[in-house]
Amino acid sequence: MEKYSFEKKTLWVVLLTAVTMVVEIIFGLTTRSMALLADGIHMGSHVLAIGLSWLAYVIVRKVSKSKKFNGNSDKILSLSSYSMITDIATDTGIITKPFSYAPWN
């Protein structure tokens, strides 16, 4: 397997997610579907999170070729993973928090 194949695969996932997001937003607006619109907007956070992971792969590739950098480039990927999980956890908290005030609780 190529050394940087995960970078290419992650870029494909980012592009696929972004295209899906745009299509959902467009069809949500044209059909007046609140569900499609909301999911399309929500997909934006996934594009951001996965895009950060792709950016981390790019940075690691460039840093590993640099003679000036003598640190551990794997820490960049760990920080990217942490940011992605924080984004997903924030989405979950935003979505579930209103239900804690629901009248049936």
C-alpha positions in Angstrom: 0.0 0.0 0.0 1.2 3.5 -0.8 2.5 5.4 2.1 0.1 8.3 1.8 -2.9 6.5 0.4 -5.0 7.4 3.5 -4.6 11.1 2.5 -6.1 10.4 -0.9 -8.9 8.2 0.5 -9.8 10.9 3.1 -9.9 13.6 0.4 -12.4 11.4 -1.5 -14.6 11.1 1.6 -14.5 14.9 2.1 -15.5 15.5 -1.5 -18.3 13.0 -1.4 -19.6 14.4 1.9 -19.4 17.9 0.6 -21.3 17.0 -2.6 -23.9 15.2 -0.6 -24.3 18.2 1.7 -24.8 20.6 -1.2 -27.3 18.3 -2.9 -29.3 17.9 0.4 -29.4 21.7 0.9 -30.4 22.4 -2.7 -33.2 19.8 -2.6 -34.2 20.8 0.9 -34.7 24.3 -0.3 -36.4 23.5 -3.6 -38.8 20.9 -2.0 -39.2 22.9 1.2 -38.1 19.8 3.2 -36.9 20.8 6.6 -35.4 17.4 7.2 -33.2 17.5 4.1 -32.2 21.1 4.8 -31.4 20.3 8.4 -29.4 17.2 7.4 -27.5 19.1 4.7 -26.6 21.8 7.2 -25.6 19.2 9.7 -23.4 17.5 7.1 -21.4 20.7 7.1 -19.9 19.8 10.5 -18.9 16.4 9.1 -17.2 18.1 6.1 -15.3 20.3 8.6 -14.3 17.4 10.8 -13.2 15.1 8.1 -11.6 18.0 6.2 -9.5 18.7 9.3 -8.3 15.0 9.2 -7.4 15.4 5.6 -5.5 18.6 6.4 -3.7 16.8 9.2 -2.5 14.1 6.6 -1.3 16.9 4.3 0.6 18.6 7.2 2.2 15.3 8.3 3.3 14.6 4.8 4.9 18.0 4.4 6.4 18.0 7.9 7.9 14.5 7.5 9.8 15.7 4.4 11.2 18.8 6.2 14.6 18.5 7.7 13.9 21.4 10.1 11.2 19.4 12.0 12.6 16.8 14.4 9.4 16.0 16.4 6.9 13.2 16.2 4.5 14.0 13.4 2.0 11.3 14.6 0.9 13.8 17.3 -0.6 15.9 14.6 -2.9 13.0 13.6 -3.8 12.4 17.2 -4.8 16.1 17.7 -6.9 15.9 14.5 -8.7 12.8 15.8 -9.4 14.6 19.0 -10.8 17.6 17.2 -13.0 15.3 15.1 -14.4 13.5 18.1 -15.0 16.8 19.9 -16.9 18.1 16.9 -19.1 15.0 16.8 -19.7 15.1 20.6 -20.7 18.7 20.3 -23.2 17.9 17.6 -24.6 15.1 19.7 -24.9 17.5 22.7 -26.6 20.2 20.6 -29.1 17.7 19.2 -29.9 15.9 22.5 -29.9 18.8 24.9 -33.3 20.2 23.9 -34.9 16.8 24.7 -33.8 17.0 28.3 -36.4 19.9 28.7 -39.2 18.1 27.0 -42.5 18.0 28.8 -42.6 14.2 28.9 -39.4 14.1 31.1 
